[in-house]
Amino acid sequence: MIAGLLFMMGKHFVELYFAQVSFGATYSAAGSPISVLLWVYYSAQIFFWGAELRKVYTKTVGSLRKPAALSISIPRVTYDGR
């Protein structure tokens, strides 16, 4: 929910920015790729922030998923064969 809200806010601010700035005069042909790169950067930051928040939440509170009644444990294998 938070990530969706941040994406909506980012979309709104990008629209406001594009309404105020003309990339054709400032950056000429490089304006469109610059705006796409800014949006990709913003989206990646939201994604990584959400992943980090989920990791901290899982370590603090615990996972919401519980193993099924008939599930088995798979032993962890290391590269040295143990």
ZIPEQUI-V834137 format. One record per run of one state. SS is the DSSP state (helix for helix, strand for strand, loop for the rest). FROM is the first residue (numbers start at 1). TO is the last residue. If there is no record, write none. Layout:
SS&FROM&TO, SS&FROM&TO
//
This chain:
loop&1&1, helix&2&20, loop&21&22, helix&23&26, loop&27&27, helix&28&61, loop&62&82
//
